[in-house]
Amino acid sequence: MIDERSEQYLKAIGQMEEEGEQATTSALARSLNVSMPSVTEMLQRLSAKGLVRHRRRGPVRLSEDGQRLASSLIRRHRLWEAFLVRFLGFSWEEVHEEACRLEHATSPGLEERLAGFLRDLDTCPHGHAIPVAAGLRRAEPAVPLSKFPAPGSARVVRIQDETAQFLRRLTQLDISPGRVLQTEGVRSADGSVRVRLDGRSHRVPANVAEQIMVQAVQTKETAADRAVAVTELRPDQAGIIVDLSGGRNFVARCLALGCSPGTEVKMVHNSGHGSLIVSVRGARVALGRGEAERLLVKRVGDA
Amino acid sequence: MALAGSPNTGKSTVFNFLTGLSQHVGNWPGKTVERKTGTCQRGDTVFFFVDLPGSYSLTANSLEEQIARDYIIQDQPDVVAVVVDASSLERNLYLVCELLELGVPLVVVLNMMDIADGQGLRVDPRALESALGVPVVPAVATRGEGVSELLDAVEAVAFGRARALAPPPPTSAAVRALVETLDGMIPPDLAISYPRRWALVKLLEGDRAIAGAMKKALSTNGWRGVDSFLRLHDDAILEIAGARYEWVAQTSQRVTRRLEKERVALGERADRILTHPVGGVLAFLGVVAAVFWAMFSLGIPVQESLDDWLVKGSAERLEGALQGAPDRLVSLLSDGVIGGAGLVLTFVPILAILFLALALLEDLGYMARAAFVMDRFMHRIGLRGKSFLPLFLGFGCNVPAILGSRIVESQSARLTTILVAPLMPCAARMVVVALFAAAFFGGAAALVSWSMVTVNLAVLALMALLLSRFVFRGEETGFVMELPRYHAPNWRTVLMATWQRVRAFVVLAGTAILAVSLVVWALSSFPGDSIQDSVLGMIGRGLEPAGRLMGLDWELIVALMTSFVAKENTIATLGVVLGTGKGDVNLNTELTHVMVPAAAVAFIAVQMLFVPCVASLAAIRRETQSWRWTGFAVGYMVTISFTVGIIIYQVARLMGWGV
């Protein structure tokens, strides 16, 4: 029998192997939020028990025994998550922590019953594959949303960060495994990604986009629902603001002047270069060209 | 009570009507923002008003908004009256919404009812009152309508006879959820100087001042959690503002009826020309030319006759009246007081015309258009379109350029404008340049003068660029500006603004400028009788080695130093130290004896770039409210002028030109 700390290490190494990542000391320290010396110490103990193979300065690999243990732990965790969501009405935000407690108290017998009961499911609510009894498999290939080439359509495969706070944010953005979103590009200023979901436009912050694993899918797109910079509007054309970005002060000032998402703006003056003037909520606002490029609109019928 | 409101809502007009001539204009402590206070008595009640800087919201985007907000929160006025433009209710209610969220006793002044009427809009004040839950006073401030009703309402609220606190407008479920979560992350007993719930919303809006206060109040770990939550929701501001506008739109729809179809306003047609890339620039140059014309054709003759009468005339009368009095006393009064501060005062008519023109253009709503068309050019040197007009006026005199920079809204652009304004080659400096150029270069004089002006403008552009790149970086809001509606000027507002600025200048001349003039006078008259034997003369001799590098004798260094009181003094001083002016010696020929042409060019360049006159410096000090920036201006100008002077002379000497 091994203790809970060791189990957490085995699980973390197992998850990295699933993703095809190298389980280095520093990666483990980061993922488990512990110091590097304590990782080294634990790896020596696990190595002594024959659960991992570890050379100095090299990545850690699970031994056959280690693999079996890690696979079983990960399997129990994901089974419990699936069970709690499907049968006990938990939300996907709450189940990670519950499953963390339950997995350690689950006997091999219970694990098998659970697996049999949830036969038809092959992923947890966060999109991770539930391992088969035979052991860990490589996860479905996917890239973080932050690295996905835009523009394009992407299907959300799985979510890496399972903390309640993070998942609540995703719920708010309406992003979950299986959803298909149109990416419109990464903004260089802060690395955030602009996406469109069911015709609504969102901006996904950089640290959120890193945790969302996606795959490319083929869909057809219409030019009409693509957002353009307000600078693209010719005089007398109108658009609905879908997003504005930039410095804090700039965003706040725009909002205070009435340019909030969902508002209609009409171009008054745009000579193709230099500043432009738009009409919004009955007032005229002058915008520098550089600033105006950060104001995205969706065109409405030509006037 | 405090008077709040967005820019261009007629807030100043309301304030002027309420307080009349009892106004006191100063600055907010340590800030470059104007602070106006005033009183108004009715019966036994004395109302004390503070005119808050114009602000669009309560998020600290600009110094103005921060000041307005801090005053409301920290000084807790009995009543906050917020002025809104009835014809543009939707945008103005945003600030009202924020004030309601803050939970301060509020009275809404529904101003510009006449303009709304003219546009076919019927705004129902009673309906607005019941929608907001606070008193609403309809007004036409330009005609003084509604002002006494406002006082009634304020009095009723201040003495607790009327309800002025309303529940905050509803927000969206998403915002509520975010606020709840954030609330749970911060200890309930945390002491901050802002209302808690309001502070939480501001945190989500990304307000730096509140974030700073929170960071200080929380433990390191506590703040890290809050900070990562805020980063995760860094677009919450869009949601919050969206929810506010939803309420605003509903409210304004409920209280407004449109009787006629929207018309294309006259202003819209005017804008087609005035904001046109070519037409707008031409129109603007026409306006500038007109202002200049007014300044010179009306102001200069008055200035000259004032100069004759006030400066020269009274100096003569004084000498006559004080016959028998010690020479020193006569010299103190005629050279020190009248020659220094008196001379500066003769510029009052020119300044009055200038300030009147600025106030008029601002009130008409034209200034924003001028800024818009000039922004393209000014942007390249890191300045804003609005800086152009004051800087351009610096050709006449630097003082109005510095004082006029008030029209630049952004704090950093305003400071940059003030700091580079003394580099504008003012008329007084051009007089000196013309004299030297004529004495040394004959036919090429115009070319030499022209290149000097070019050098100055190049240095100005460079300094502006350096300041905006390195000193004030990252403070910009970017170019986002409301173009206010054109309207007929309200003379009361225009004249009041002119009067306040002129008065400020007179006070400046009577205090700071007078004091410095006296100090320079003392330095140039003690201990010996003539300037040669004075402290100033000694300093000049001491600095001769530095002067040598530019080919300048001590006489010229002394002349340079006396130019500090007024640039024209250079010539007068040279006359004294070179012993001219007695009829037999001519200054022009004398000059060619004491210096070579290369040194003359170096001297002109130094003169052009040297520390501005005392009036300009006093203006810089007043406008920046900081000795540090004033010192910075002096320091950089001395450095640049000497460097340029030395380079010119040494290069010329090496090449063998004009030596």
Boltz contact constraints between the chains, C-beta under 6 A:
constraints:
  - contact:
      token1: [A, 169]
      token2: [B, 232]
      max_distance: 6.0
  - contact:
      token1: [A, 203]
      token2: [B, 235]
      max_distance: 6.0
  - contact:
      token1: [A, 205]
      token2: [B, 234]
      max_distance: 6.0
  - contact:
      token1: [A, 248]
      token2: [B, 206]
      max_distance: 6.0
  - contact:
      token1: [A, 249]
      token2: [B, 61]
      max_distance: 6.0
  - contact:
      token1: [A, 249]
      token2: [B, 477]
      max_distance: 6.0
  - contact:
      token1: [A, 250]
      token2: [B, 477]
      max_distance: 6.0
  - contact:
      token1: [A, 250]
      token2: [B, 478]
      max_distance: 6.0
  - contact:
      token1: [A, 252]
      token2: [B, 59]
      max_distance: 6.0
  - contact:
      token1: [A, 252]
      token2: [B, 61]
      max_distance: 6.0
  - contact:
      token1: [A, 253]
      token2: [B, 61]
      max_distance: 6.0
  - contact:
      token1: [A, 253]
      token2: [B, 477]
      max_distance: 6.0
  - contact:
      token1: [A, 253]
      token2: [B, 480]
      max_distance: 6.0
  - contact:
      token1: [A, 254]
      token2: [B, 480]
      max_distance: 6.0
  - contact:
      token1: [A, 255]
      token2: [B, 241]
      max_distance: 6.0
  - contact:
      token1: [A, 256]
      token2: [B, 56]
      max_distance: 6.0
  - contact:
      token1: [A, 256]
      token2: [B, 57]
      max_distance: 6.0
  - contact:
      token1: [A, 257]
      token2: [B, 482]
      max_distance: 6.0
  - contact:
      token1: [A, 258]
      token2: [B, 91]
      max_distance: 6.0
  - contact:
      token1: [A, 260]
      token2: [B, 241]
      max_distance: 6.0
  - contact:
      token1: [A, 260]
      token2: [B, 242]
      max_distance: 6.0
  - contact:
      token1: [A, 260]
      token2: [B, 245]
      max_distance: 6.0
  - contact:
      token1: [A, 261]
      token2: [B, 238]
      max_distance: 6.0
  - contact:
      token1: [A, 261]
      token2: [B, 242]
      max_distance: 6.0
  - contact:
      token1: [A, 269]
      token2: [B, 275]
      max_distance: 6.0
  - contact:
      token1: [A, 271]
      token2: [B, 277]
      max_distance: 6.0
  - contact:
      token1: [A, 274]
      token2: [B, 376]
      max_distance: 6.0
  - contact:
      token1: [A, 275]
      token2: [B, 372]
      max_distance: 6.0
  - contact:
      token1: [A, 275]
      token2: [B, 375]
      max_distance: 6.0
  - contact:
      token1: [A, 281]
      token2: [B, 90]
      max_distance: 6.0
  - contact:
      token1: [A, 281]
      token2: [B, 91]
      max_distance: 6.0
  - contact:
      token1: [A, 282]
      token2: [B, 88]
      max_distance: 6.0
  - contact:
      token1: [A, 283]
      token2: [B, 88]
      max_distance: 6.0
  - contact:
      token1: [A, 283]
      token2: [B, 91]
      max_distance: 6.0
  - contact:
      token1: [A, 283]
      token2: [B, 482]
      max_distance: 6.0
  - contact:
      token1: [A, 284]
      token2: [B, 483]
      max_distance: 6.0
  - contact:
      token1: [A, 285]
      token2: [B, 482]
      max_distance: 6.0
  - contact:
      token1: [A, 286]
      token2: [B, 372]
      max_distance: 6.0
  - contact:
      token1: [A, 286]
      token2: [B, 481]
      max_distance: 6.0
  - contact:
      token1: [A, 286]
      token2: [B, 483]
      max_distance: 6.0
  - contact:
      token1: [A, 287]
      token2: [B, 480]
      max_distance: 6.0
  - contact:
      token1: [A, 288]
      token2: [B, 478]
      max_distance: 6.0
  - contact:
      token1: [A, 288]
      token2: [B, 479]
      max_distance: 6.0
  - contact:
      token1: [A, 291]
      token2: [B, 478]
      max_distance: 6.0
  - contact:
      token1: [A, 291]
      token2: [B, 479]
      max_distance: 6.0
  - contact:
      token1: [A, 291]
      token2: [B, 480]
      max_distance: 6.0
